Amino acid sequence: MKLVVVGAGIYGLSTAWAALRAGHSVTVIEQGMVPNPLASSVDRHRLIRYPYGAFEGYARMIADAYSAWNRLWADLGERHYVETGTLAHHFAPGDFADLSAEVLARMGIAFERLNPAELDTRFPMLSAEDCRGALWLPSGGALLADRIVTGLGAYVRAHGRLLEGIAVADLDPARATAVLADGRRVEGDRLVVAAGPWTPRLMPDLAAHLRPVRQVVAYAAVPARWRAAWAKGPMLLEVEGEGGFYAVPPVDGYGLKLGDHRLDGGPDDPDERRSARSTEAATIFAGGARRLRDFADYRLVEGKTCFYTVTADERFRIEAVDQALVLSCCSGHGFKFGTLMGEKVAAWLDGRLGIAALQEYAAGKLLS
């Protein structure tokens, strides 16, 4: 069939990749150039890991996600992934680390529980201050997001059609048609809308369910004393109460990335405030003070912005509207499932997966 995809982030391009592999004709439309630095998918890296707190369905999808990424690496001829291991700090009974451990035990995924003394020995660049211990897994790591999107864009150019630098002005779901800003109509048999934080603008009926939220991340230079330790250091997850501090080690020549996974605020306009103010970057950077040993020796390099598209329950949402499928697979944790969900959408296109099953799977509610 002829498939039209609106949006060339990880979900739009992954859907195109999977549909092209299945023999369909695909046109992808992107308002910027691929990779678009304003897209939610485009930054230096995104994380993939098994610990998922109470979201057991998503934890059980991780193995399938790794398999889908391996199929993409084979098609691209390059592996854009660096394994770092996963360290999730434990603060109180029943917290993210505890819930993750319970799920991992049910899944048969090996992990260690480290006490503060063991943490100080194993990860000397980190302080165990204020924590009861941590959950440690050797699996998990950084997906090199900008390189992945670049590679997927090249794949679509080679095997399908990629229209870049042209915005979509309107959609006609009943006719599986996208109307471009210059008046052209791109028609297909099916339409997939994967426009990230611009989705509520294109599909106003879904605006009440999809909330674009602006995020700021900081990149820091590691002091010489700890460069060797960080070179083999883990991703760091600190989910405590409403907070969500995380750190990504300086993999593949990139700096240490610090972020805060708070999903409050919004809705924000994805066309506004796209540069991080110095004060915002400094606030995110300061979040590492209690955990990074010798924090005064770290140096803030830059701040960047990213937009999440958040649902009320932080689960992915897929809606079928006439001949269109609207993908909102974000809430700040969607990138790792991009290729997997692209394959699931292709299965829906082929009639191998019903819409209800696709929606349940995307919401992380199928536990088998």
Phi, psi and chi 1 to 4 in degrees:
 res  aa     phi    psi   chi1   chi2   chi3   chi4
   1 MET       -  167.6   67.1  175.3   65.4      -
   2 LYS   -93.3  120.5  -68.9  171.1   61.3  178.9
   3 LEU  -112.8  132.4  175.7   65.8      -      -
   4 VAL  -112.1  127.2  177.6      -      -      -
   5 VAL  -118.3  127.0  178.4      -      -      -
   6 VAL  -102.8  113.5  176.7      -      -      -
   7 GLY   110.7  124.7      -      -      -      -
   8 ALA  -114.7   46.8      -      -      -      -
   9 GLY   -89.5 -161.4      -      -      -      -
  10 ILE   -64.5  -37.1 -171.4   60.5      -      -
  11 TYR   -77.3  -41.6  -82.3   86.2      -      -
  12 GLY   -63.5  -46.8      -      -      -      -
  13 LEU   -70.2  -36.1  -69.6  173.5      -      -
  14 SER   -67.0  -39.7  -69.2      -      -      -
  15 THR   -62.6  -42.7  -63.5      -      -      -
  16 ALA   -62.0  -44.7      -      -      -      -
  17 TRP   -57.8  -49.7  162.7   73.0      -      -
  18 ALA   -66.1  -38.8      -      -      -      -
  19 ALA   -68.6  -39.2      -      -      -      -
  20 LEU   -62.9  -41.0  -73.0  165.8      -      -
  21 ARG   -62.7  -29.5  -65.9  178.7   94.7 -125.7
  22 ALA   -85.0   -0.5      -      -      -      -
  23 GLY    97.0    8.9      -      -      -      -
  24 HIS   -85.4  160.9  -58.8  -62.6      -      -
  25 SER   -92.8  128.2  172.5      -      -      -
  26 VAL  -129.6  133.6 -179.8      -      -      -
  27 THR  -120.7  125.4  -62.5      -      -      -
  28 VAL  -109.7  135.4  177.8      -      -      -
  29 ILE  -116.5  128.0  -52.8  165.3      -      -
  30 GLU  -132.9  130.1  168.1   55.6   43.0      -
  31 GLN   -68.1  -25.9   62.4 -179.6  -23.8      -
  32 GLY  -109.3 -163.3      -      -      -      -
  33 MET   -96.7  146.1  -55.0  -56.6  -69.5      -
  34 VAL   -91.2  124.7  177.3      -      -      -
  35 PRO   -79.8  136.0   30.1  -35.2      -      -
  36 ASN   -84.2  116.0 -177.4   -8.4      -      -
  37 PRO   -63.4  -14.7   22.5  -33.1      -      -
  38 LEU   -90.2   -8.6  -60.4 -175.6      -      -
  39 ALA   -71.1  150.0      -      -      -      -
  40 SER   -62.2  -27.7  -64.1      -      -      -
  41 SER   -80.5  -14.1  -56.5      -      -      -
  42 VAL  -104.1  106.0  179.6      -      -      -
  43 ASP  -154.5 -171.2 -170.1   13.6      -      -
  44 ARG   -73.5  -34.8  -67.8  173.2  168.7  174.4
  45 HIS  -157.9  161.2   21.3   52.4      -      -
  46 ARG  -134.2  157.8  -67.4  -70.5 -172.7  -92.4
  47 LEU  -102.5  148.7  -63.3  175.0      -      -
  48 ILE  -131.3  131.4 -178.6  168.8      -      -
  49 ARG  -161.6  155.5   34.1   59.4  177.7 -165.4
  50 TYR   -78.2  -40.7  -83.1  100.4      -      -
  51 PRO   -59.8  125.9  -26.0   36.6      -      -
  52 TYR  -140.8   19.4 -121.4   99.7      -      -
  53 GLY    60.3 -132.0      -      -      -      -
  54 ALA   -82.7   -6.0      -      -      -      -
  55 PHE   -81.3   70.9  -73.0   99.4      -      -
  56 GLU   -62.9  -37.1 -176.6  166.0  -12.3      -
  57 GLY   -58.2  -42.2      -      -      -      -
  58 TYR   -68.6  -37.9  -72.9  123.3      -      -
  59 ALA   -59.8  -38.8      -      -      -      -
  60 ARG   -73.7  -15.7  -69.7 -175.9  177.4  -84.1
  61 MET   -84.3  -13.0  -70.9  162.6   58.0      -
  62 ILE   -61.8  -43.8  -67.4  -65.2      -      -
  63 ALA   -59.6  -42.6      -      -      -      -
  64 ASP   -65.3  -35.6  -70.6  -19.2      -      -
  65 ALA   -63.1  -44.1      -      -      -      -
  66 TYR   -58.5  -41.1  -88.1  119.0      -      -
  67 SER   -63.3  -41.7  -64.4      -      -      -
  68 ALA   -64.7  -40.5      -      -      -      -
  69 TRP   -61.5  -39.1  -74.9  113.3      -      -
  70 ASN   -63.5  -35.0  -74.7  -24.5      -      -
  71 ARG   -66.9  -36.9  -72.9 -173.9  -76.3  -84.2
  72 LEU   -67.1  -44.6  177.8   64.2      -      -
  73 TRP   -56.0  -39.5  -52.2  147.3      -      -
  74 ALA   -63.0  -39.9      -      -      -      -
  75 ASP   -73.7  -35.0  -78.8   -4.5      -      -
  76 LEU   -81.1  -22.3  -62.8 -175.6      -      -
  77 GLY    76.6   11.9      -      -      -      -
  78 GLU  -145.5  149.1  -67.0 -176.4  -87.3      -
  79 ARG  -110.1  109.2  177.3 -178.8  169.5   88.1
  80 HIS  -100.0   64.9  -59.9  -54.4      -      -
  81 TYR  -152.2  137.6  172.0   68.4      -      -
  82 VAL  -126.7  117.8  179.2      -      -      -
  83 GLU   -77.4  132.4 -169.5  149.0   83.5      -
  84 THR  -122.5  -20.7   63.9      -      -      -
  85 GLY    84.6  163.9      -      -      -      -
  86 THR  -127.3  127.7  -52.4      -      -      -
  87 LEU  -123.2  116.0 -172.1   67.4      -      -
  88 ALA  -116.7  114.4      -      -      -      -
  89 HIS   -72.3  147.0  -81.4   84.4      -      -
  90 HIS  -110.8  129.5  167.5   51.0      -      -
  91 PHE  -119.4  -33.7  -62.1   97.1      -      -
  92 ALA  -155.2  154.7      -      -      -      -
  93 PRO   -55.4  135.1  -25.3   35.1      -      -
  94 GLY    80.4   11.5      -      -      -      -
  95 ASP   -82.3 -172.6   66.4    0.0      -      -
  96 PHE   -54.1  -45.2  176.4   86.9      -      -
  97 ALA   -63.8  -43.5      -      -      -      -
  98 ASP   -64.2  -47.2  -87.7   -2.9      -      -
  99 LEU   -62.2  -40.3  -67.0  171.7      -      -
 100 SER   -62.5  -42.9  -64.2      -      -      -
 101 ALA   -61.6  -40.8      -      -      -      -
 102 GLU   -61.8  -43.7  -67.9  172.9    9.1      -
 103 VAL   -66.7  -44.9  169.7      -      -      -
 104 LEU   -61.5  -38.4  -65.5  172.3      -      -
 105 ALA   -63.1  -41.8      -      -      -      -
 106 ARG   -64.7  -32.6  -75.2 -165.2  -70.1  -90.4
 107 MET   -82.6  -13.4  -67.0  171.1   57.1      -
 108 GLY    77.5   24.7      -      -      -      -
 109 ILE   -91.3  125.0  -59.0  -67.1      -      -
 110 ALA   -70.7  140.9      -      -      -      -
 111 PHE  -154.7  166.8   61.0   88.7      -      -
 112 GLU  -119.8  148.6  -66.5 -178.4   66.2      -
 113 ARG  -106.9  118.5  -62.0  -62.2  -63.9 -103.5
 114 LEU  -105.6  136.7  -55.5  178.4      -      -
 115 ASN   -86.0  170.6   61.9   39.8      -      -
 116 PRO   -55.9  -39.7  -29.7   37.7      -      -
 117 ALA   -64.2  -41.3      -      -      -      -
 118 GLU   -66.6  -35.3  -69.0  169.3  -32.3      -
 119 LEU   -62.7  -45.7  -79.2  171.8      -      -
 120 ASP   -61.8  -34.2  -74.9  -21.2      -      -
 121 THR   -76.9  -45.0  -60.4      -      -      -
 122 ARG   -73.5  -36.8 -173.8   84.3   64.8   92.4
 123 PHE  -128.9   76.4  -55.2  105.9      -      -
 124 PRO   -66.7  -18.2   24.3  -34.5      -      -
 125 MET   -80.1   -5.5   69.4  -72.1 -158.3      -
 126 LEU  -113.1  145.0  -60.4  175.0      -      -
 127 SER   -95.3  140.0  167.4      -      -      -
 128 ALA   -90.4   14.4      -      -      -      -
 129 GLU   -53.8  135.4  178.9 -176.2   -5.7      -
 130 ASP    68.6    8.2  -63.6  -24.1      -      -
 131 CYS  -117.7  156.8   74.8      -      -      -
 132 ARG   -88.9  -12.0  -63.1 -172.3  177.2 -165.4
 133 GLY   153.7 -158.2      -      -      -      -
 134 ALA  -159.8  158.3      -      -      -      -
 135 LEU   -97.1  129.1 -176.9   70.2      -      -
 136 TRP  -125.7  131.2  160.6 -112.2      -      -
 137 LEU  -130.9  138.2  -68.7   82.6      -      -
 138 PRO   -72.7  -16.7   25.0  -33.4      -      -
 139 SER   -84.2  167.1   62.5      -      -      -
 140 GLY    99.6  151.0      -      -      -      -
 141 GLY   179.3 -163.7      -      -      -      -
 142 ALA  -105.1  121.0      -      -      -      -
 143 LEU   -85.0  125.2  -66.7  158.2      -      -
 144 LEU   -80.6   89.8  -54.4 -178.7      -      -
 145 ALA   -60.5  -49.1      -      -      -      -
 146 ASP   -64.2  -35.4   49.9   -0.5      -      -
 147 ARG   -71.1  -35.8  -60.8 -175.2 -171.8 -172.6
 148 ILE   -65.0  -47.6  -69.7  169.0      -      -
 149 VAL   -64.0  -39.1  171.9      -      -      -
 150 THR   -60.4  -46.3  -62.5      -      -      -
 151 GLY   -63.9  -41.4      -      -      -      -
 152 LEU   -65.0  -39.3  -83.0  166.8      -      -
 153 GLY   -60.6  -42.4      -      -      -      -
 154 ALA   -63.7  -38.4      -      -      -      -
 155 TYR   -63.1  -44.6 -175.2   93.0      -      -
 156 VAL   -66.5  -39.4  172.6      -      -      -
 157 ARG   -60.4  -38.9  -69.4 -171.7 -165.6   97.4
 158 ALA   -75.6  -32.3      -      -      -      -
 159 HIS  -114.7  -13.3  -59.7  -82.5      -      -
 160 GLY  -140.4 -141.2      -      -      -      -
 161 ARG  -133.2  129.2 -176.4 -176.4 -179.3 -153.4
 162 LEU  -125.0  113.3  178.2   56.9      -      -
 163 LEU   -97.4  115.8  -58.5  179.8      -      -
 164 GLU  -113.1  152.2  -59.5  173.3   80.9      -
 165 GLY    71.9   25.7      -      -      -      -
 166 ILE  -138.6  126.3 -178.7   71.6      -      -
 167 ALA   -83.3  154.7      -      -      -      -
 168 VAL   -92.0  124.7  170.5      -      -      -
 169 ALA   -90.6  -29.4      -      -      -      -
 170 ASP  -159.4  160.5 -162.3    9.5      -      -
 171 LEU  -126.0  145.9  -63.0  173.8      -      -
 172 ASP  -124.1   84.9 -174.7  -11.9      -      -
 173 PRO   -59.8  -33.5  -22.9   34.3      -      -
 174 ALA   -63.6  -29.8      -      -      -      -
 175 ARG  -108.9   10.8  -64.5  177.3  175.1   79.0
 176 ALA    49.8   49.3      -      -      -      -
 177 THR  -127.7  139.2  -63.7      -      -      -
 178 ALA  -110.3  131.2      -      -      -      -
 179 VAL  -101.0  120.5 -178.9      -      -      -
 180 LEU   -82.2  163.3  -55.3 -174.8      -      -
 181 ALA   -61.9  -25.0      -      -      -      -
 182 ASP   -91.2    7.4   60.5    9.0      -      -
 183 GLY    96.0  -13.2      -      -      -      -
 184 ARG   -66.1  150.2  -75.8 -179.6  -69.2  163.5
 185 ARG  -115.1  128.8  -62.3  172.9   64.3   87.1
 186 VAL  -109.9  112.3 -177.5      -      -      -
 187 GLU  -107.2  147.8  -59.2  177.0   -9.2      -
 188 GLY  -147.5 -174.3      -      -      -      -
 189 ASP   -89.2  -28.7  -59.4  -51.7      -      -
 190 ARG  -139.9  150.1  -68.9  -72.6 -171.6  -85.3
 191 LEU  -123.4  129.9  173.5   67.7      -      -
 192 VAL  -115.5  124.6  169.3      -      -      -
 193 VAL  -105.8  112.9 -178.6      -      -      -
 194 ALA  -131.6   59.5      -      -      -      -
 195 ALA   -97.6   12.2      -      -      -      -
 196 GLY    56.9 -133.4      -      -      -      -
 197 PRO   -68.8   -9.7   25.9  -35.0      -      -
 198 TRP   -87.0   -5.8  -69.6  -88.4      -      -
 199 THR   -59.0  -45.5  -60.2      -      -      -
 200 PRO   -59.3  -28.5  -25.3   36.5      -      -
 201 ARG   -71.8  -38.2 -170.9  178.4  -60.4  172.3
 202 LEU   -81.9  -29.8  -67.2  172.0      -      -
 203 MET  -125.0   76.8  -56.4  -67.8  -67.1      -
 204 PRO   -58.0  -27.3  -22.5   32.6      -      -
 205 ASP   -66.4  -18.2  -71.1  -13.2      -      -
 206 LEU   -99.0   -0.6  -62.5  180.0      -      -
 207 ALA   -60.9  -29.7      -      -      -      -
 208 ALA   -70.6  -18.5      -      -      -      -
 209 HIS  -105.0  -14.2  -53.7  -69.2      -      -
 210 LEU  -122.3  118.7  -53.5  176.6      -      -
 211 ARG  -116.7  106.7  176.0  169.2   49.9   92.6
 212 PRO   -69.0  128.7  -19.0   32.8      -      -
 213 VAL  -127.0  126.2  175.9      -      -      -
 214 ARG   -78.1  133.6  178.3  178.5  176.2  -89.7
 215 GLN  -121.4  151.1  -62.1  -77.4  -57.1      -
 216 VAL  -123.4  134.2  174.5      -      -      -
 217 VAL  -121.7  156.8  -62.9      -      -      -
 218 ALA  -123.6  143.7      -      -      -      -
 219 TYR  -113.3  136.8  -76.1   89.4      -      -
 220 ALA  -130.3  150.1      -      -      -      -
 221 ALA   -87.8  133.6      -      -      -      -
 222 VAL   -85.2  134.8  174.3      -      -      -
 223 PRO   -63.6  151.4   20.8  -31.3      -      -
 224 ALA   -53.5  -36.7      -      -      -      -
 225 ARG   -58.8  -30.6  178.8 -176.1  178.0 -173.8
 226 TRP  -112.1    8.4  -62.8  121.7      -      -
 227 ARG   -64.6  -41.7  -74.9  173.8 -167.8  162.5
 228 ALA   -65.6  -39.6      -      -      -      -
 229 ALA   -66.7  -42.2      -      -      -      -
 230 TRP   -71.2  -25.6  -88.4  117.4      -      -
 231 ALA   -60.2  -25.5      -      -      -      -
 232 LYS  -121.5   26.4   52.1 -175.8  179.3 -178.5
 233 GLY   -84.4  164.3      -      -      -      -
 234 PRO   -93.5  163.8   36.9  -36.2      -      -
 235 MET   -69.0  148.5   76.0  168.4   79.6      -
 236 LEU  -121.7  124.8  177.1   61.0      -      -
 237 LEU  -117.4  125.6  -54.6  175.6      -      -
 238 GLU  -129.2   92.5  -65.1 -148.0   -8.9      -
 239 VAL  -103.9  107.4 -177.8      -      -      -
 240 GLU  -135.6  111.3 -177.1 -178.0   14.2      -
 241 GLY    63.5 -128.1      -      -      -      -
 242 GLU   -88.4   -5.1  -63.5  -60.5  -42.0      -
 243 GLY   -84.3  163.2      -      -      -      -
 244 GLY  -152.8   49.3      -      -      -      -
 245 PHE   -61.5  138.2  172.2   76.5      -      -
 246 TYR  -145.3  158.5   64.8   91.1      -      -
 247 ALA  -139.0  143.6      -      -      -      -
 248 VAL  -118.9  124.0 -173.8      -      -      -
 249 PRO   -61.7  159.9   21.7  -32.0      -      -
 250 PRO   -75.2   71.8   27.3  -33.9      -      -
 251 VAL   -79.8  148.3  -61.2      -      -      -
 252 ASP    53.0   38.0 -153.7   30.2      -      -
 253 GLY    86.1   -0.8      -      -      -      -
 254 TYR   -89.1  159.6  -64.6  149.7      -      -
 255 GLY   -76.6  173.6      -      -      -      -
 256 LEU   -69.8  125.9  177.6   68.9      -      -
 257 LYS  -102.9  132.1  179.9  178.5  178.8  179.5
 258 LEU  -123.4  137.3  -56.0  172.1      -      -
 259 GLY  -148.4  169.9      -      -      -      -
 260 ASP  -132.1  117.9 -171.9  -24.3      -      -
 261 HIS   -85.7   31.1 -170.6   67.7      -      -
 262 ARG   -69.4  136.8  -64.4  175.7 -167.8  -87.5
 263 LEU  -116.1   24.6  -62.1  177.3      -      -
 264 ASP   -84.6  172.0   51.6   -0.7      -      -
 265 GLY    87.4 -175.5      -      -      -      -
 266 GLY    78.4  177.4      -      -      -      -
 267 PRO   -72.4  140.5   26.8  -34.0      -      -
 268 ASP  -107.9  154.2  -64.9  -48.1      -      -
 269 ASP   -85.1  118.7 -172.3  -29.1      -      -
 270 PRO   -68.3   -7.1   25.6  -34.6      -      -
 271 ASP   -96.4   -0.8  -69.2  -36.2      -      -
 272 GLU  -119.0  156.3  -64.0 -178.0   -5.3      -
 273 ARG    51.2   50.3  -61.9 -166.1  -59.7  144.2
 274 ARG   -85.5   -7.5  -66.4  -48.9  -54.6 -116.9
 275 SER  -104.1  140.2  -63.5      -      -      -
 276 ALA   -82.0  129.6      -      -      -      -
 277 ARG   -70.5  153.0  -62.2 -170.0  -60.3  -87.7
 278 SER   -60.1  -35.4   58.5      -      -      -
 279 THR   -68.0  -36.3   52.2      -      -      -
 280 GLU   -66.0  -46.4  -67.1  177.8  -53.6      -
 281 ALA   -62.1  -39.3      -      -      -      -
 282 ALA   -64.9  -35.9      -      -      -      -
 283 THR   -65.6  -44.7  -63.1      -      -      -
 284 ILE   -64.6  -44.2  -62.0  -61.4      -      -
 285 PHE   -57.9  -42.4  174.6   64.0      -      -
 286 ALA   -64.2  -19.4      -      -      -      -
 287 GLY   -62.8  -17.9      -      -      -      -
 288 GLY   -87.5    0.2      -      -      -      -
 289 ALA   -61.2  -41.7      -      -      -      -
 290 ARG   -79.3  -19.4   80.9  168.1  176.0  179.8
 291 ARG  -102.5  -28.5 -165.7   60.8   61.4 -143.5
 292 LEU   -92.6  116.3  -55.3 -177.5      -      -
 293 ARG   -66.5  142.3 -156.6  175.7  -64.9  -80.3
 294 ASP    59.3   43.0  -60.5  -35.0      -      -
 295 PHE   -57.7  -32.1 -179.0   72.2      -      -
 296 ALA   -62.2  -18.3      -      -      -      -
 297 ASP   -90.4   -7.9  -65.0  -29.5      -      -
 298 TYR   -78.6  153.1  -75.2   76.6      -      -
 299 ARG  -127.7  127.0  178.6  173.9   56.7   83.7
 300 LEU   -69.6  126.1  175.1   62.3      -      -
 301 VAL  -100.0  -48.7  175.2      -      -      -
 302 GLU  -162.6  159.8   64.8  173.5  -25.1      -
 303 GLY  -118.2  148.0      -      -      -      -
 304 LYS  -135.7  159.2  -60.4 -177.1   71.8  173.2
 305 THR  -111.8  155.7   64.6      -      -      -
 306 CYS  -150.2  149.4  172.4      -      -      -
 307 PHE  -110.8  125.8  -90.2   73.4      -      -
 308 TYR   -94.9  152.8  -66.8  163.4      -      -
 309 THR  -113.0  109.8  -53.5      -      -      -
 310 VAL  -105.1  137.8  178.8      -      -      -
 311 THR  -102.8  164.4   61.1      -      -      -
 312 ALA   -61.5  -35.6      -      -      -      -
 313 ASP  -101.8    8.6   59.4    2.4      -      -
 314 GLU    61.2   23.0  -62.6 -177.3   25.9      -
 315 ARG  -104.5  158.5  -64.1  180.0 -176.5  -89.7
 316 PHE   -71.2  147.8  -52.2  161.7      -      -
 317 ARG  -125.9  130.5 -172.1 -178.3 -179.0  103.7
 318 ILE  -124.9  130.5  -66.7 -178.8      -      -
 319 GLU  -126.0  135.6  -66.3  -68.8  -21.5      -
 320 ALA   -97.3  124.7      -      -      -      -
 321 VAL  -129.4  104.6 -178.3      -      -      -
 322 ASP    54.3 -118.8  -63.7  -35.9      -      -
 323 GLN   -95.4   15.7  -58.7  -56.6  -51.3      -
 324 ALA  -115.6  151.6      -      -      -      -
 325 LEU  -123.4  125.0 -164.5   68.0      -      -
 326 VAL  -105.8  121.2 -176.1      -      -      -
 327 LEU  -105.3  122.6  -50.7 -178.9      -      -
 328 SER  -126.2   81.6 -177.0      -      -      -
 329 CYS  -107.2   71.8  -60.9      -      -      -
 330 CYS  -137.2  -99.5 -175.0      -      -      -
 331 SER    51.6   26.0  -74.1      -      -      -
 332 GLY    84.8    0.8      -      -      -      -
 333 HIS  -136.6   28.9   61.2  106.3      -      -
 334 GLY   -91.3  -24.9      -      -      -      -
 335 PHE   -57.7  -42.4 -166.6   99.6      -      -
 336 LYS   -59.0  -24.9   64.9  179.2   72.5   67.4
 337 PHE  -100.4   10.1  -63.2  115.0      -      -
 338 GLY   -57.2  -54.4      -      -      -      -
 339 THR   -67.2  -38.6   47.0      -      -      -
 340 LEU   -62.0  -46.9  176.6   61.5      -      -
 341 MET   -69.2  -31.5  -69.5  -52.5  -55.7      -
 342 GLY   -59.7  -42.3      -      -      -      -
 343 GLU   -66.7  -37.3  -69.2 -178.7  -23.9      -
 344 LYS   -66.8  -38.7  -64.8  -62.5 -177.8 -177.9
 345 VAL   -65.0  -39.4  172.1      -      -      -
 346 ALA   -62.2  -36.8      -      -      -      -
 347 ALA   -65.1  -37.1      -      -      -      -
 348 TRP   -64.2  -43.2  170.8   79.8      -      -
 349 LEU   -58.3  -37.7  -69.2  168.9      -      -
 350 ASP   -83.1   -4.5  -67.3  -17.8      -      -
 351 GLY    81.7   10.9      -      -      -      -
 352 ARG   -86.8  -10.0  -66.7 -179.8  -75.7  116.1
 353 LEU  -142.8  124.0 -173.5   64.3      -      -
 354 GLY   -74.5  162.1      -      -      -      -
 355 ILE   -66.2  -37.4 -176.4   60.9      -      -
 356 ALA   -65.2  -42.5      -      -      -      -
 357 ALA   -65.9  -38.3      -      -      -      -
 358 LEU   -63.2  -42.7  175.7   61.5      -      -
 359 GLN   -66.0  -42.0  -70.2  170.9  -37.8      -
 360 GLU   -65.0  -41.5  -72.0  -71.3  -69.8      -
 361 TYR   -63.0  -47.4 -168.8   84.9      -      -
 362 ALA   -60.8  -32.1      -      -      -      -
 363 ALA   -80.7    0.8      -      -      -      -
 364 GLY    67.0   34.4      -      -      -      -
 365 LYS  -109.5   -1.5  -64.5 -178.1  177.7  179.7
 366 LEU   -98.3  115.1  -64.3 -177.6      -      -
 367 LEU   -97.0    6.4  -58.2 -176.1      -      -
 368 SER  -130.4      -   60.8      -      -      -
